[in-house]
Structures are given as structure tokens and as C-alpha cells.
Amino acid sequence: MKTASLPSLRFDPELRAAAESVLEVEETLSAFLEKSRAGARSTFGRRRWKLSLAVSLHETKLDGPDPIILPRRCSE
């Protein structure tokens, strides 16, 4: 599979300065962002999972009867 490039990201000067302030010795901003790609992949996976769960729950609700919620009895 071929890889694709995402468009360049623009950062305001404050965010760039904040990112550069946490770089390790000899680490570039590009290298830092490349490492964070793994975090983005896991975020994509979590969002796909949440979306599929929401779709499943929605389909289940449409296909099944509405649940009946009974009031609790108070013990006397």
C-alpha cells in the first residue's frame, strides 16, 4: 500500500514554542511529530470502535422493543 502525505499543519507561535520546549536533545520537531503518529493511530482506532459501538447500539434499539423501566419498591 502506498503512503500518503497529509497537508502541512500550521501552528501558532505559542504552540510551536511549547512543542519545541519539550523536545529531547537533538530531536527535531518533525521527529517529535513522527513519534506522535503512533498516538494518532491509537486515537483513530478508539474512535472507530466508539463509532461502531454507537451504530450497534442504535441498530439494537431500532430492532428491539423499548425497555420497560419499573419503579423500585420501597421496603416498609
C-alpha positions in Angstrom: 0.0 0.0 0.0 1.3 3.4 -0.8 1.6 6.0 1.8 0.1 9.4 1.5 1.1 12.8 2.9 -1.2 14.9 5.0 -1.2 18.6 4.3 1.2 20.7 6.3 -0.1 21.7 9.7 0.2 25.3 10.8 0.8 26.1 14.4 0.6 29.4 16.1 3.9 30.7 17.5 2.9 29.9 21.1 2.1 26.2 20.4 5.3 25.8 18.3 7.3 27.2 21.2 5.6 24.9 23.7 6.3 21.9 21.5 9.9 22.9 21.0 10.3 23.3 24.7 9.7 19.6 25.3 11.9 18.2 22.6 14.7 15.9 23.7 18.3 16.7 22.9 19.0 16.5 19.2 15.3 15.8 18.5 13.6 17.8 15.7 10.0 18.9 15.7 9.4 16.7 12.7 10.8 13.7 14.6 8.6 14.5 17.6 5.5 14.6 15.3 6.5 11.4 13.7 6.6 9.7 17.1 3.2 11.1 17.9 1.8 9.4 14.8 1.5 6.2 16.8 -0.7 8.1 19.3 -2.8 9.3 16.4 -3.2 5.7 15.1 -4.5 4.5 18.5 -6.9 7.5 18.7 -8.2 6.6 15.3 -8.8 3.0 16.4 -10.6 4.1 19.6 -12.9 6.4 17.6 -13.6 3.7 15.1 -14.5 1.4 18.0 -16.7 4.0 19.6 -18.5 4.7 16.3 -19.1 1.0 15.6 -20.4 0.6 19.2 -22.8 3.5 18.8 -24.1 2.2 15.5 -24.6 -1.3 17.0 -26.5 0.2 20.0 -28.6 2.3 17.7 -29.4 -0.7 15.5 -30.3 -2.8 18.5 -32.6 -0.1 19.8 -34.4 0.2 16.5 -34.7 -3.6 16.1 -35.8 -4.4 19.6 -38.6 -3.3 21.9 -38.1 -0.3 24.1 -37.0 -1.4 27.6 -39.6 -1.0 30.3 -38.3 0.7 33.4 -40.2 -0.3 36.6 -40.2 1.9 39.7 -38.4 0.5 42.7 -40.5 -0.7 45.6 -39.8 0.9 48.9 -39.4 -1.6 51.8 -41.5 -0.7 54.7 
